[in-house]
Amino acid sequence: MAWKKLAPRNQTLLQLRYIEGLTVDQLDKMYQVSRATVARWLVKARSELFDETCRALTARLGLNAGEFRSLIRLMGSRLDLTLKSIL
């Protein structure tokens, strides 16, 4: 699982931000670093999670990188259509 491959701090940051709902301003105080540092950490953590998810899915589905990018684009276009019909 991609989540388990993240560094513990990245897991904690993502959990606090997206599950617990803490803001970047709250996280910078918690970690005693600047707001910009927390923002960079979050970008890196999300990127690592996405990249690891892509690697795992590519391997599991037996796709090459081009096929996987096509699949992601297709899913994104379907999501746009679904959201438009809901709204």
N, C-alpha and C positions, 0 to 999 in steps of 0.2 A: 504494500500500500504506500502511495506517495507520501502521505502524511507522516508515516513513521520514519521516512528517510530525511525529514527536515531536522535541523538542529533544534534542540529543546527551546532555545530562546525564540526561534522563529515560530515554533508551534504555539508558544505562550503568547507572543505578540498577535498572531492571527486570531487566536481564541479570544483574547481580551478585546481586540478591535471589532471583530465581526460576529462573535457569538455573545460576548458580554456587553458590547456596544460602547466601550470606552472610546473617547475621542483622542486624537493625536495630542491635544493639549494635556489631557489627563495622563497619557502614557509618558510624555516627556517629563512630567513631574515625578511619576513613579520610578522611572529609570534614571532620573537626574541628568538628563542630556537635553540638547536643544530639540526644538520641534522639527527642525530640518533633519536631524539625525534619526529621529523616530520615523519620519516620512521615508527616508532612504531605506531604513531597515524593513519597513513594511513593503516597499516596492521590491526589494530583494527577496523577501520571504514569499510574496505572491508569485514572483517570477520563478523561484525555485520549485514551488509547489506545482505551478503550471508545467514547467519543463519536465519534472519527474512524472507527472500524470501523463504527459504526451509520450514519454519513453515507455512507460508501463503499458499504455494502450496500444502503441505501435507494436510492441513485442507480442502482446496478447492477441491482437487481431491479425498479426502477420503482415503488416503493411510496411511499405517503404515510406520515407519522409514525404515524398510528393503525394502519394495516395492519402496519407494522413492529413496533410494540409487541405486537400480537396474535401475530405470528410468533414473537417472542422468548418470550412466555408459553407458546405451544404447545411450543416447543423445550424450555423449562424443565420443563414438565410431563412431556414424554417422557423427559427426562433423569432426573427423579425416579423414573419407572416403571422405567427401565432399571437404575438403581442399586439399587432395591428388589429387583428380580429377581436381580441379581448377588449381593447380600448375603443 
